[in-house]
């Protein structure tokens, strides 16, 4: 018998470590596209969006790409040119070298007015959902991993439910955790702009397949041997540092280009 497949810790860093341990210890081997993975089906993680950064020293998260991808998604972009300076590998997932078939940004921006409007008209709504999946997708190197994103406002807290068909816990999870936390922050700020008092709640991520590729087995072992308990202090993301949604976008734009000043109240997130 394996432990519960619902992993709930207060911050993204500790959640990621717990997930890494769970899949490393209890993952079942599979070979999608003839690539060996350790995998569990139907896994869920949950943590506070006030602590959205994996800052484990062994993982070496690309801070500029962390901010750059969130900025790129919130801007509704799908082009290779504007995101490739922050990642040496991402262009490899484009089919034509110019755009990404599965980019989240265009779908999110197209549905943002609907989501915010739904929450304004009925704060208890269960219909504030963004669909990201492409129906019957064509063959592509960039089929989206995320199916949908739901926003739920309860007791003054905005929670985000991200449903994914597939999640690579080494390569993708740390960035997805931050991206969808920033999406939650953006929606919360839009609601604050119209006078609805909102705090950041939890990011709940549901995975059809949560997996670790063979190429990262040793990486995971090294991380877990070094820091199983998550001894790093997680940086806090404070929504109160922003007065409107546009300021969040501007902050991410500065962070991606390494232009945040030390006196920035959120400097710790990207230092």
N, C-alpha and C positions, 0 to 999 in steps of 0.2 A: 504494500500500500504506500502511495506517495502522499506527501503533504498537500494541503489545499492549493489549488491552482489560482487562488486570488491572493495577490501579493500587495499588501497595504503598508506603506511606511510614510513618514511625514514628508520626506524630501526626495527629490529625483535621484540623488547620488546613492542613498541607502537602498532605494527601491531597485535601482539598476543592479547593485551588488547582490541583493537578495534574488533577483531574477536570474542573474548570471549563475549563481550557486544552484538554483533550482534546476535550470536546464542542463548545467554541467553534470549534476548528480543524478537527475531523474529523466533526462531526455532520452527519447527512443530514436534509434537510427532510422533515417529515411534517405531516399536519393532522388529528390525532385531535380529534373534536368540532369540526372546522373551525377549530382554533386552531393557528397555525403554531408548530412547534418545530424545534430541532436535536436529533437523536436518534441514539444508538447502541444496538444490541441486544446483550444478553448481556455486559454490563459487570460487572466485579467490583472493589470497593475493599477494602483491608485495612490496618488500623492498630492500634496498641496501645491498649487500653482505659484505660491509665494516662494517656493524653493525649486525652480525649474531646471537647474544646471547640474549635470554630472561633472564633478570636478575631481575625479579620481586621478592621481598623478600618473598612474600606469596607462590609463586610456588615452591621454594626450588629445583631448578634444580640440579641434581647430576653432579657436575663438572667433576669428574673422568670418569663417564659414557659418558658424552658429548664428551670428547676427545677420550675415548676408543672406542666408536662405530664408530666415524669417522675414526680412525686409523684402526679398524677392517675391515671396508668397503673398504678403499683404499688399504688395503693389500690383498684383494681378498679372505678373509677367510669366512668360513661358519660353523666353529666348535664351539661347546658350551664351551669347556675348556678355550679358550683364551679370551672370552668376559664375561663369568659368574663372574669373580672376581669383576667386576665393576657394577653388577646389581644382586640383590638377587632374582629377579623375572624372568629374561629373559630365564632361562633354562626351565621354564614351557611351553614355546612356541615351544620347540623341540619335534618332534614326537618320537624320539628314544633315546634322552639324549646325542647324540653325535654330531649331525649336525642340521642345520636349512634348511628346504626345500625351503623357500622363501628368503634366504639371498641375498642381493643386490651385495655383493662384487664380487663373481665369474662372474656374468653377466657383471658388470662394467669393470673389468680388462680384460675380454675376448674381449671387444669392444673398449677399450681405444685407441689402436693403430689406429683403423679405424677412430674414432672421431677426434683425433689430426691430422691425415693425411688429413682428409677431410677439416679441417679448414686451414691447411697449403696450400693445393693445390688450394683452392677457399675460401678466407676469407669471402665471402658473401654467402657461402653455407647455404642451409636450410636442408641439409641431415645429419648433424652431430648429430645423434640420437642414444641413447642407449636404447635398449628394455629390460625391466626387467620382465614384466609379463610372466608367464608360460602358454602356450596355453593349454586349457582344463585341468586345474590343478587337480591333485588327491585330495582326502579328506585329509586335513592337518590342524594342529593348526597354521601353518605359511604360509598362502597364502599371497603373497606379496601385499602390499597396493599400491605401485608405479607401474604404467604401463610403463612409459618411461621418459627419460630425454633428452632434446634437448639443444644444445649449439649454440648460435647465436652471431656472432662478428659484431658489428655495431659501426661506429664512434670511434673505438679504445676501446670500452667497450665490455667485454664478458658477455652476459646475459644467464641465465640458466632457462629453462622452465621445471618444474617438474609436470607431469600429474599423478594424483592419483585417484584410484577408491574410496578410503575411507580415511578419516583423522579424528582421534580422537584429538580434539583441546586441550584437557587437557594433555593427556598422551603423544601423539606422535608429535604434531606440533612443540613444541620447539626444539626437537631433530632433526626432519626432516629439519627444517630451518637451523640448524647448519651443518648437514651432507651434504646437497646439496650445501651449501655455500662453504664448504671445497672441495667438488668435483669440483665446479667451479674454486676455487683457484688453485687446482692441474692442471686442464687443462690450465688455464691462464699461470701458471709457465712453463708448457711444451712448450707452444707457445713462451714464452720469451726466452727459451733456444735456439730456432732456429732463434732468432732475430726479432720476431714479437712483437712490443710494445703493450701490453694489460693492461687495467685496469679492475678492478672488477666492473661489472654493477649490475643489479637487479636480484634477484631470484623471478621468477614468478611461483606461485604454484596454479594449477588448481585442484579442487576437485569435483568428481562426488557427493560425500556425505561429507559434513563437519558437524561434530556432537559432542555433549557433552553427555556423559553417565549420567544416573540418580545418580550414586554414586558420581559424581563430581558436582552436581547442587549447593550444599552448598559451596563447595570449590570456585566455580566461583563467587557466591554471595559475599563471603568474600573478594576475590581479588578485585572485582569491587567496593565494599564499601570502601576498603582501598586505592585504587589507580586507579581510573578510567582514570585519565589524563596521567598516565605513567611518574611519576616525576623522575624516576631513570635515571641517565646519562648512555647511552648505551656505552659499551666498543667498541673501534674501532679496527678492524682487518686490519692491514696494510700489503698488499702484498709485499711492497718494503722491508720488513724485511727478505725476502727469496731470495736467488740467484738462486735456482733451486728447482724442484718439490720434490726431495729427502729430502730437508731440511724441507719442510712442514710435511712430514711423520715423520721425526725424532722429530720435535717439538711436534706433537700430541702424540708420544710415551712417551716423557718426561712428558707432561701434564697429561696423563692418570695415571701415577704413582706418580703424585704430586712431580715432581722433577724439575719444573721450578724455576729458581732463580729470586729473586726480581728485578734484573737488566735486565732481559729479556724484550725487548721492547714490548712484547705482554703479559706480566705477568697479566695485568689488566683483560684480557679476562677470566682467570681461577682462580683469587685470591679468 
